Amino acid sequence: MEIIEGPKAHEHPLFLLPKMTMFTCHLCGLQDDRFPYACNLCNLSFHKDCAESTPEMKYSCHPKHILKRLTRVPSVDINCAKNPLPSTIVHLKAHEHLLTLMPQRNFVCDACGMDDDPNPYVCLPCNFMIHQNCIDKPSIIKIYRHDHRLYYNHCLDAGDWKCGVCNKEINWTCGAYSCSKCPDFAIHPRCVKRFGIWDGIELEGIPENNVEVKSYEVIEEGEIRHFSHEKHNLKLQEESDANNECMLCKACNYPIYSNSFYSCMECDDFILHKKCADLPKKKIDPFYNMLTTLITNDIRISICNACQNVSQGFTYVSDDHKIILDVRCGSISEPFVHESHPLHSLYISRSTEEKFCIACGDKATMVLSCEECDFILDIKCSNLPKMVKHKNDKDHLLSLCYGEKTSEQYWCEICEEALNAKKWFYSCDDCDITFHIKCTLGDFVGMYQEAKDESFQTYMILNNHINRPVCCCCESRCQFSSILRFYGKLICSLQCLQKKFQELHDDIS
């Protein structure tokens, strides 16, 4: 119709505009790009269905009285008025009996345990009440922050349950999603619908494809054959000699001190942390939710997409090679437990706004955060080794300290500059000395420490000699504990390495 007249949406005639335009409907408040109906006298625009809507109606949630439309009250939801709830529902997935709408009743939903909507559907014989939005809930789902499928249960086992998303209490007598493989993991049905938690796919009837593939074959108890070292078997060792600085894990290139590890029964130089050996060959990565494959023989420099550190050794790589994660970041899973924040678990958080890491104070947009309190940890700090050694204290191991509330001034033993005790640092309790994290580790702790052959042009060397070498980029003495040998040149930091890459790029251009 070109003209809509009568006591419907507006007191004046509404005329159909002959061209598509962007407008905001005066009745429902939604902005749209359509052919609007407009009032020439009032300069108002309407959707066609809003313009044709009736000024009075009967509504299922308020059957006693007629509802009259008030166009200037913003709390009225026109979409709900257009689509009233049915008075009865038969939905065997939600309940085996007929459900009847009982509006304006305070209740706790038997499906989700929440009491935020006063319009339940009720089964009187069963004393069962459910939200309308909970009736068609999915039975089987897969959320991003858990490795296994979750199944809806009408009630959990009796006990104290915490939601794996919001960390708040779950009423075990009401419905929840739980994991058949992780007996203590469950989440609220409402938390499933939060942004970035679930992909919206119902998995009922879809066969489970377990993408995680084990990395080793068990030969006997304590002995395995790992796919990265198939020629020999590896033996489980429960402890190592803490004075041996040369014991480095082939996967992550971090030293092995008090951790359990596997060592080759015939080779002296092939060692894996037990945690690194247990990593699957394929897995969905925790940050970008993509299928990744564990690459074990790549000696090139890789920049991890999660922590932005450079590394060699094992990496998780996506099929399109756009995502590269070092094994430390690739091993992160949710919920993430860190001993610096023992009360609550941490979850991966992505934001357009920069957040400040509690450990180092750096800005980051992808962090591990606590949903209960203001605790934010960037990815690089979540993987810092708990124990390290340094040439300035050859007799003891240094421990990672998670900041101290003190007015005392601390100093770094390496650079001899002030140290912020509220941020994380390394210390030796025996000698009562402290160290900056970067001064202790440097930027190349994830690199190989020696050249495997003559073609091996990039690797890390320890800055543990009497005379400190000069960096080829900044031309200053290298003060950090690790230095990069890059095609015969010495580079002291990641910043200088980036500068060197830029110089090479400019030369090629």
N, C-alpha and C positions, 0 to 999 in steps of 0.2 A: 504494500500500500504506500502511496505517495504521501498521504496525510493520515495521522492518527488523531481522532477527536473523541471527546467524551471524558467522563470523570475517572480516568485511569491513573497514569503516572503523573500527569500535570494538568493544571486547570486550563491551559491554553492549547490550541492545536499544535501538533508537532509535525514538521515537514522533513521528508527524507532528503538528505543532501546528495546530490548526484555524483559525488566523487569520494573516494576513500581518503580518510584523513585520521591523524592521531588525535584522540580526544579522551577526556575523563568523564565517565558516565556520572550524572548528577545523582542517580538513585543508588547504585551499588558501589560507586567510588573507584571502580577499576579503570585503569588506563588501557586503551585498546586502539587498534588500527583497523577500522571498519568503515561502513557507510552509516553515519549516525543519523538519528532523528533529532532535530533541533527546534527550539522555541525561539523565534525571531524577536519576541518582545523581551524575554528574560535572559537571552544569551546563554541558554543551557542546552546540553547535549545528552542523549540517552541511547543505550543499546536498544535494538528492536524488541527483544523479549522483556527488557525492563520497562520500555514504554507501554507495552501491552499488558503489563501485570495489573492485577485487580487491587483496589485500595483496601479491601477487607477480605479476610479468609479465616477458615477454621484450620487449627493446627494440632497435630497429634500429641505434641508434648504439653499442650494447654487446652484440653477439650472443653472446659467449662465455659469459656467466653470466646467471642469473636475477636480476632486480632486486627487492629487498624494500623495501616502503614503511616509512620511518621518519617518523612523524608529527611528531616534535619537532625535525627538522632543517630550518631555514628555507630552506636553499639548494636544496632539491628543488622543481622546478617541476612542479606537478601537471598544468597544462595541456599541457606538453610530453609528460608521461607518458600523458595521455589521447589525444594525437594524434601518434603516432610517425611519423618521416619514412619515406616509401616507399623501398624498397630500390633501385628503378630509376625513372627519369623519362624520358619523351620529350617534349621541348618545343622545337620547331623555332625559336621566337623566340630561345631562349638558345643552342642549338647544334644542328647538323644530325644528330648521332648520339645513340644511347642513352646516358644518363648513369646511372652506378652510384654508390650511396652508399658512401664509403670513410671510416668514422668514425675519429676519433682520429688524424688526420694533420695535421701542421703544414704549412701551404701559404699561398701568396699567390693570392688570387682573381683570375682572368683578367678578370672583369667589372668589378671595382671597385678592384683593387690593394691591398686590405686583407687582414690575416692574423689577424683577431680571432676566428674561429670554426673549431674544429678538426674540422669534419665536412663535408668537401667532397663534391660530386658530381663524378665524374671520367669523362672519355672517354679511355681508355688509348691508342687509336690516334693521337689528336691531342695527347696530353699536355695536355689541357684540364681545368682545375679551377675550380669555381664554388661560391659560397655558395648555400644553399637560398633565402635571401631575395633573391638577385640574379637568380634564374632568370626571374621574371616582371616584370622592370624595364620601365618605359615607354620607348617609342622616341622620342617627341617630347614635349617639355614646354615650359612657359613659366613662368619663375621671376619673382618680384616685383622682384628687383634688376637685371634686365637687360631691355632694350627689345625684344629679338628672341627668336624660338623657339630652343630648343636641341635638338640631335639626338644620339642616342647613337651613339658610334663604338667599334668593338672595339679600335682603337688610334689614337693621334694621330700626327701627323708628328713625326719625331725632333727633339728639342730640349729646352730647359729650360722646363717648364710650371709655372705656379702656379695653384692653385685660386682661382676668383673668389669663393668663399665663405669658406674658412678660410685662404687665402693660403699654404697649405703645398704642398709639391712634389707634382706628379702624375706617376706612372710612365707615360710615354707608351706603353709596350708593353702596358699594360692598358687596360681600357675607361674612357671618360669622356664627359661631355656637352660639346659644343662648339657654337659659333655659326658659321653659314655666312657671316654678314655681318661679324663681328668676328673676324679671323683669329687673334688672340692671347687669346681668351676661352674658358675651359674650366673645368669644375668636377668634383669627385669625385661619383660616383653616390651615395655615402653622404651627402654634404653636401646633396643634393637633399631628403632626408627630414628635415632639421633644421627645427625649428619656425619658421614665418614665412617659409620660402624658396619653397615650391611649394604650389599649391592642390590637388594630388592628382589633377589631370585629365590623362589620356592624350589627346594631340591627334592621334594617328595616325588618318588618315581624315577629320579635321575640317578643312575649308578654312580657310586663314589669312585673317583679316580685319584688314588693316593699318589701324588706327584713326588713325595719324598722317597728317595731311594737310598738305602744304606750304603756307606762308603767302604765297608769292610766285611769280610767273611770271618766268622769265629772258628778258629782251628780247635782250640780247647780253652778251658778257663784261664783267662789272663794272657791269651795268645791269639793274635788276629793277623789277617793278611789284608792290608789296606790297598785300595785301587791306585793310589799315588806311588806305591812302592811294591809292585807285585812280585818282584824277583825274590824277596825275602820276607819272612814273618817278623812281626813286631811283638815285643814282650812288654807287659804292663809293669811299670815301676811305681811304687807308692811314694818315694821321696828321692831327692837328688842331693848332691854335694853342693851346698850353698856357696862354697868358695870357688866353684868352677864357673868362670864367667863365660866360657865358650859354649855352654849348652843352650842352643837356640832352637826354638820350634821351627820346623820347615814350613809350616803353614802361615803363622803370623809373624815370625821373626822376633818374637819377644823372648827374653830369657826364661829359663825354667829353673825355679828355685824350690818352693815347697809344694808345687802342684804335682798331681799324679800325671804320668806321661808314659807314652809307648816309645821304646827304642828298638832299633833294628838289631836282630840277633847276630848279624854278620857284619854290618857296616857300622863304623864308629860315629858317623856324622849325620845319621838320619834319625831325628827325634820329633815326636809330635806331642803337644799337650793332649791329655785325654779328651778335653773339651773340643779341641780342634779335630781330633780323630773321629769323634762322634758326629761331626757335622754331615748332613746328608749330601749326596751328589746332586740332587735337584731339590729345590724348595721354592715356595712363594716368598719373595723378599718382604720384610716387614715395613718398608718405607713406601714403596711404589706399587706393591701388590702385583708384581709381575713374576712369571716363572723364570728362575735363574738356574744356571748350571755351574757347579764348582770346577774351576779351571786350576790345574795344579802345576803346569809346566811353563807358565808365562813369566819370563824374566824381564819383560819390559816394565818401565815405570807406569804405574796406574795411579790415577787420582780418584779416590773414593767419592761417590756422589753424596754420601751421607755425612761424612766427617770432614771431607775436603783435604785429607792427609794424603801424602804420596806414599806408595808402598810397592814392594815386590812380594813374591810368594803367591799363596793361594788367593783367588778372588772368585766372587760370585758374579756372573755376567748374564745379562738377559739375552734372549735369542736375537734381538735386533742390535745388540752391542751398545745400546744407548745407556744402560744402567750397569755400572761397575761398583761393586762393594768389596772392600777388603774383608777378610774372614771375621774380623772382630765385629764389624758392623753387621755383616751377614748373619752372625750368630745371635743377634739381638731378637728377642721375642717378647710379646706382650702376654700378661702383665710382666713388666721388667722390675726386678727386685735389686736394689742397690743398698749396700750397708750404710751409706751416708744418710739414708732416709728410711729407716727400718719400719716405721709405723704404717706406711702406705706404699702401694705399688705405683709404678710410673708407667705412663702410656705415651706413645708417639703423638705429638701434636704438631700440626701444620698451620701456619698463620701468615697472613699478608703483613702483619705488624711484627717488627723485630722485638724479640724478647731477650732478656739479659740472663746469662748463665750464672747460677749461684756459685759455681766453682771457680770460674776465671773472670767473670764480668763481661765476656765478649757478647756481641749481639748475634742472634741467630733466628731464623724463621722456622726451622724444623728442629724440635727439641723433644726431650722426654720430660713430661710434667706430671705433677700430682694433681688429681682432680679434687682433692680434699683441702689442700692448702697451697700457698704461693711458693712452690718449690719447682724450679726450672733448671734442667741440666742439659747442656748441649751435647751433641752426639760424640764429639771428640773426647770430652771429659768423662763420659760414661764408661769408656774403655781404658782409662789410665791404669797401668799396672799397680797393684797394691804394694808390691815390694820391688825395689831396684837396688843396684849397686852403682857406686861412683868412685872415681879415683881419689877424690878428696876424703873419702872415708873407706879405705880398703878393708878394714877389719869387720865392718858391720853392714847389715842391710838397712836401707832407708825405707821408712814406712810412709804411706800416703796419709796426710792429715787433712781432715775435712773442715778446716777453719777453726779458729778459736776466738772467743769473746774476751779480749784482753786489751789493756791500755799500754802494755809493754811493747817496745819497739823491737821488731825482728829484723835480722839481716841475712842475706843470702851468702852462704859460704863460698860460692863460686864466683859471682860477679861483684860481691862485696857492696851491693846496693840494698836499699830498704825493701822489705818484704811485707806485703799486706797480710797480716795474720788472719783476717776475716775470710780471705779466699783460701783455696786449697794450696798445699805445699808439701814437700817431702822433708822429713826430719829423722835424726838419729837420736833415740832416747838415751843411748849410752854416752854419747858425746855432747848432747844438748846443743846440736847445731841444726840449722834449717837451710833449705834450698828452694829456689824457684823451680816450678815444674819444667819450664822450658830450658832452664839452665841445666837441669838434671838429665832430661831426655833428648833435647834438641828436636829438630824437625824431621829426622831421618831414621827414627827408631824402627820403622817398619821395613827398612831396606836390608838387602843381603850385606853381610859384613866382609865378603871377600869375593874375588873374581873366580868364577868356576873354570874359565879357560881364557885364552887370549882374545876371543871375540866378545868377552863380557866387559863392556865399556863403562857401565854405570853401577856403582855399589857404594855402600857406606863404610867409612873407616872410623875408628874410635879416636877421639882427640885426647889421648892419654899419655902424650909424650911431654918432655920437659919444655920444649919450645912449641908454641902454638903457631900453626901455619897461617898464611895470609889468603883470604878469600879472593878469587879472581874477579868478583863483581864489585863488592864494596871496598876491596883493598884494605880491609882491617883484619886484625888478628881474630881468628875463629875462637870464640869463647865457649860455645856449646859443646856438649859431650860427644855428639856425633857430627861428622862432616861427610858430604857427598863428593865422591870422585866421579866427575862427569866428563868422559872422554879426555882424561888426563888433566883436567882442571879441578881445583878444589873449590867447593861452594859451601858456605857456612849455614845457610838458612833457606827456608821455603821461599821467602821474599826474594832472595838473590837468585834462586833457581827460576822463579817466574820472570825475573828481569833477564836472565840468560836466554830463556825460551823466546822472549820478545825480541831480543837482539838477533837470534837465529832467524826468526820469522821475518824481521825487517831486511836481513841480508838476502833471503830468498826472494822477497818481493822486489 
